[in-house]
Amino acid sequence: MSDTQKLDFSAVNGPTLASFNQQKNLIKRMLKGNSATCTDCNKPLTLQLPPNNKNAKPNAKAPGIYCAKGCTDIELDMEAVALMK
């Protein structure tokens, strides 16, 4: 591809931005303690947080928001949150 050719991403920018904003708002709602359901199967979503002390057992799943059937699987980077404090 030459320097004069440009790729046109305008067709994917809109849906990608909308999806990002939906996930961001879902994460905010879940972290506030509100409940939500999976958009695919309508099952309740669960928020998995990391252990809050060193003596707690490690969780089987990484911190994130999950659906029981596996339709929704949003893994959260909680180390980045800890570094912000």
N, C-alpha and C positions, 0 to 999 in steps of 0.2 A: 504494500500500500504506500502510495507516495505521500509527501507532506501536504499536498494540496487537497487530498481526499479527507473528508470528515465523516465520522460516524454520526448517525442521527439517532439519539436515544430518547427523543421526545415522546415516542409511542409507549415507552416503558416507565418514564419518569412519573407520570401521573398515578398509575396504579401502584407503583412502588412506594411513592410518598403516602398515598392513602393507607396502604397496608402498614407502613411504619407507624403512622399516627394512630391507627387502630390498636396496634400492639402496645404502643407507649401509653395510651389511655387505659387499656386493660390492666397493665402493670400498675399504674397509679391507683386505679380503683381497688385492685386486690391488696396492695400494700396498705391502703387506708382501712382495710377490714371489710370491704363490701364483697358480696358474693357475685359470681358471674357464671354463666353457662357456656359450654362449648358451642361454637357456631355451627359445627358439623353434626354433632349427635345430641345436643341439648342436655348433656350430663353436666353436673356441677364441676367446676374447676377447683383444684386444690393448690394452695400456695405452700411450697416446701421451702422452709428457711434453714440456714445452717445452724448447727448446734450453738447455743449461746454461752457455753463455758467449756473448759478443757476436759471436764470429767464426763460430759455427755457422750452418748454413743454416736458415732458417725451415721448419717442417713444413707440409705441405699441409693437414693437419687441425689443428683446435684441440686442446689437451690434453684427453684424455678416455679413455673406455673404449669400444671399438668392436668390432662383429662384422664379419666379412668380407662377409657378405651384407647388412648394414645393419639387421638386426633390432634389435640393441642399439646405442644411440647416446647415451651419457651424457657430456655436455660438462662439464669441470671448470673452475672459476674459480680458476686458479692465481695470479692477482694477489692474491686475498684471502689465499692461503696465504703469499705473499711478505710481505704487510703484517703478518702475525702474528709474524714473526721479529724 
